[in-house]
Amino acid sequence: MKAALDPTHEPRWTVGEVSQLTRLSVRTLHHYDEIGLLRPSERSEGNYRLYTPGDLVRLRAALTYRQLGFGLAEVARLLDAPPPEQRRALETQLLLLRESQRKTQATIDAVQAMLSTQGEPMNNEDVRAVFDGFDPEQYEAEVQERWGETDAYRQSKARTSRYTRADWEAVKAEMQGIGEAYIALMDAGVAPQSPQAQAVAARHRAHIHARYYDAPPAMMRGLAQMWVGDERFTRSIDEARPGLAAYQSAAVTAWADAQGEQG
């Protein structure tokens, strides 16, 4: 179907034609119009929507932002934002995509490790090898004294005692990916209370919840306080990047506060 021509010979497209060209439904295009994301610049004599070439350029930008993971409200705001602000948003998203790419590669490596070592028993020497010299017995006495009677301790002990070397490789890869996501946001100047940082905090909680013990918001809030309240935790976390402990603590605290008392 050919687009209509105006007296200046510039093409115009009806909503049906744009739907066919882009594979977006007419209903979606109407919704974009209603929320101000993409309002057709012209109307026909019969009051039908007519899209100009400039409108389609805006639609292409909108779809690109959507593909990058931006919400509709953020897309609408960015389309009308000054170019420097659009650039900063894209640079932040690029950092997150690169981190996601690294995470995917780490997951692939972990799966390959699982295929090659599946079912092998894991001893303390193996844990030290996986975690670059960390000795699981070093803090065992203190851990038992502080948390030995808690459900979280018993749950974590039961789960980790069954982990193979491949399991620990996967745990390490997941945690590295989470740390890299925090660092990418730090480098981009994104606040720990932002939606992006809270999304990483939600991943962080999911990792702990799946790998160690049930981790409701109150538990995560307590962990976040410990990361900055105990200098040993702070020092260990900040080895990846100075200030990381404080950043992830603030992000997880914001996430926990947003959840209220829900699990």
BELQUIQUI-V779028 format. One record per backbone hydrogen bond with DSSP energy under -0.5 kcal/mol. CO is the residue of the C=O (numbers start at 1). NH is the residue of the N-H. E is the energy in kcal/mol with one decimal. If there is no record, write none. Layout:
# BELQUIQUI-V779028
co = (CO & CO)
nh = (NH & NH)
e = (E & E)
This chain:
# BELQUIQUI-V779028
co = (4 & 6 & 10 & 12 & 13 & 14 & 15 & 16 & 17 & 18 & 19 & 25 & 26 & 27 & 28 & 29 & 30 & 31 & 32 & 32 & 33 & 38 & 42 & 44 & 48 & 49 & 50 & 51 & 52 & 53 & 54 & 55 & 56 & 57 & 58 & 59 & 60 & 61 & 62 & 63 & 64 & 65 & 66 & 71 & 72 & 73 & 74 & 75 & 76 & 77 & 78 & 82 & 82 & 83 & 84 & 85 & 86 & 87 & 88 & 89 & 90 & 91 & 92 & 93 & 94 & 95 & 96 & 97 & 98 & 99 & 100 & 101 & 102 & 103 & 104 & 105 & 106 & 107 & 108 & 109 & 110 & 111 & 112 & 113 & 114 & 117 & 120 & 123 & 124 & 125 & 126 & 127 & 128 & 129 & 131 & 134 & 135 & 137 & 139 & 140 & 141 & 142 & 143 & 144 & 147 & 150 & 151 & 152 & 153 & 154 & 155 & 156 & 157 & 159 & 160 & 164 & 165 & 166 & 167 & 168 & 169 & 170 & 171 & 172 & 173 & 174 & 175 & 176 & 177 & 178 & 179 & 180 & 181 & 182 & 183 & 184 & 185 & 186 & 191 & 194 & 195 & 196 & 197 & 198 & 199 & 200 & 201 & 202 & 203 & 204 & 205 & 206 & 207 & 208 & 208 & 216 & 216 & 217 & 218 & 219 & 220 & 221 & 222 & 223 & 224 & 225 & 226 & 229 & 230 & 230 & 231 & 232 & 233 & 234 & 236 & 237 & 237 & 241 & 243 & 244 & 245 & 246 & 247 & 248 & 249 & 250 & 251 & 252 & 253 & 254 & 255 & 256 & 256 & 257 & 259 & 262)
nh = (12 & 9 & 6 & 4 & 51 & 18 & 19 & 20 & 21 & 22 & 23 & 29 & 30 & 31 & 32 & 33 & 34 & 35 & 37 & 38 & 36 & 40 & 50 & 47 & 44 & 15 & 42 & 13 & 56 & 57 & 58 & 59 & 60 & 61 & 62 & 63 & 64 & 65 & 66 & 67 & 68 & 70 & 69 & 75 & 76 & 77 & 78 & 79 & 80 & 80 & 81 & 85 & 86 & 87 & 88 & 89 & 90 & 91 & 92 & 93 & 94 & 95 & 96 & 97 & 98 & 99 & 100 & 101 & 102 & 103 & 104 & 105 & 106 & 107 & 108 & 109 & 110 & 111 & 112 & 113 & 114 & 115 & 116 & 117 & 118 & 120 & 165 & 127 & 128 & 129 & 130 & 131 & 133 & 132 & 134 & 136 & 138 & 140 & 143 & 144 & 145 & 146 & 147 & 148 & 150 & 154 & 155 & 156 & 157 & 158 & 159 & 160 & 161 & 162 & 163 & 168 & 169 & 170 & 171 & 172 & 173 & 174 & 175 & 176 & 177 & 178 & 179 & 180 & 181 & 182 & 183 & 184 & 185 & 186 & 187 & 188 & 190 & 189 & 194 & 198 & 199 & 200 & 201 & 202 & 203 & 204 & 205 & 206 & 207 & 208 & 209 & 210 & 211 & 212 & 213 & 219 & 220 & 221 & 222 & 223 & 224 & 225 & 226 & 227 & 228 & 229 & 230 & 231 & 233 & 234 & 235 & 236 & 237 & 238 & 239 & 240 & 241 & 244 & 247 & 248 & 249 & 250 & 251 & 252 & 253 & 254 & 255 & 256 & 257 & 258 & 259 & 259 & 260 & 260 & 262 & 217)
e = (-3.1 & -2.6 & -1.6 & -1.6 & -3.3 & -2.4 & -2.2 & -2.0 & -2.4 & -2.5 & -2.0 & -2.1 & -2.5 & -2.2 & -2.6 & -1.9 & -2.4 & -2.2 & -1.6 & -1.6 & -0.9 & -0.6 & -2.4 & -2.2 & -2.4 & -0.5 & -1.9 & -2.2 & -1.8 & -1.9 & -2.0 & -2.3 & -2.4 & -2.0 & -2.5 & -2.7 & -1.9 & -2.4 & -2.4 & -2.3 & -1.5 & -2.1 & -1.6 & -2.6 & -2.7 & -1.9 & -2.7 & -2.5 & -0.9 & -0.6 & -1.1 & -0.8 & -1.9 & -2.5 & -2.2 & -2.1 & -2.2 & -2.7 & -2.3 & -2.2 & -2.4 & -2.0 & -1.9 & -2.5 & -2.4 & -2.2 & -2.4 & -2.3 & -2.2 & -2.5 & -2.6 & -2.1 & -2.6 & -2.4 & -2.3 & -2.5 & -2.3 & -2.6 & -2.5 & -2.2 & -2.3 & -2.3 & -1.6 & -1.8 & -1.0 & -2.2 & -0.6 & -2.0 & -2.4 & -1.9 & -2.5 & -2.7 & -4.2 & -0.9 & -1.2 & -0.7 & -1.6 & -0.7 & -2.9 & -2.6 & -2.0 & -2.6 & -3.1 & -1.6 & -2.2 & -1.9 & -2.9 & -2.8 & -2.8 & -2.2 & -2.2 & -2.8 & -1.6 & -1.4 & -1.2 & -2.2 & -2.3 & -2.1 & -2.4 & -2.6 & -2.3 & -2.4 & -2.3 & -2.4 & -2.1 & -2.0 & -2.6 & -2.5 & -1.8 & -2.2 & -2.4 & -2.4 & -1.8 & -2.5 & -2.9 & -1.4 & -2.6 & -1.5 & -1.9 & -2.3 & -1.7 & -1.5 & -2.3 & -2.1 & -1.6 & -2.5 & -2.6 & -2.3 & -2.2 & -2.1 & -3.0 & -2.2 & -2.5 & -2.4 & -1.7 & -0.6 & -2.1 & -2.6 & -1.8 & -2.2 & -2.6 & -1.8 & -1.8 & -2.1 & -0.8 & -1.8 & -2.1 & -0.6 & -0.8 & -2.2 & -2.8 & -2.0 & -2.8 & -2.7 & -0.9 & -1.4 & -0.6 & -2.4 & -2.0 & -2.9 & -2.1 & -2.2 & -2.3 & -2.6 & -2.3 & -2.3 & -2.2 & -3.0 & -2.7 & -1.8 & -1.1 & -0.6 & -0.8 & -0.7 & -1.5 & -1.0)
